[in-house]
Amino acid sequence: MPNRKKVAIIMGSDSDWPVVKSACGVLKDFDVPFEAHILSAHRTPEAAAAFAKSARANGYGVILCAAGMAAHLAGAFA
């Protein structure tokens, strides 16, 4: 199969896993390569920024962000 881009699923914390779990299941069902990571826009902003900046070079074509109460994570990645 040609070099396929991966999907990055980013959670703000492990408490977001119940929501993200179903997305991972759909990606598995369609044989889409993905990785799930916990990165917080508030607690680990440097790590989140570094991941976002290097995502394309690391083979990611899509980044899905899931966060709870204050959903700054998607904005930080954008």
N, C-alpha and C positions, 0 to 999 in steps of 0.2 A: 504494500500500500504506500502511496506517496507520503511525503513528509506532511503529516497533519498537524495543524495547530492545536494546542491544548486549551482547555477552559480552566481558568482559575476561579475557584469559589472562595471568596473571602468573607469570613465571619468576624464580627467585632469581638465576640467572646464565645466560649463553649456553650453558653446558654442559648445561642442561636442555632445550635445543631438540630433541634427538632424541626425547624423550618427548612433548613438546608438539606437535611437527609433525603427528602423527597426529590429535590433537584438532582442530587447525586444518583438516585435510583433511575431517573429518566435518562441521564447521561449514560449510565451503564447499559440500560436497555437498548440504546441506540449506538453503543460501542464508540462513544465519544471520549477521547482521552481527557482526563481532568485531574486536578489536585485541589484539595481543600486546605485552607490555611486560616489561622486565627491571627488577625492583625487589627489593632485598634487605632482609630484616628486620634483617640484621646490618650491612651496609655502607652502606645508604641508608635508615635507619629513618624519617627525617623525610619523605623523598619517598614512601615506601610509605604512611605514615600520611596524608599529604596526598591521595594518590590514593584511598585507601579512603574518606576523609571526603567527598570530592567525587564519588565514583563515581555515586551516584544522580542528582545534579544534572547530571552529564555524560552521562546517557542509558544508563548500564549497569544491566542487570537481573540479571546473573549475574557472579560473579567466580570464576574457576577458578585455583587456585594450584598450582604445581608446583615442588618444591624437592628437592634431593639429600639429602645426609647428615643434616643437622639440619633437620627440616621445621618450623621456627618460622614460616615465611611465612604459612601458612594461619591459624595462631593470631593472628598480628599483624593480619591483615586482618579476622578475625572480631571 
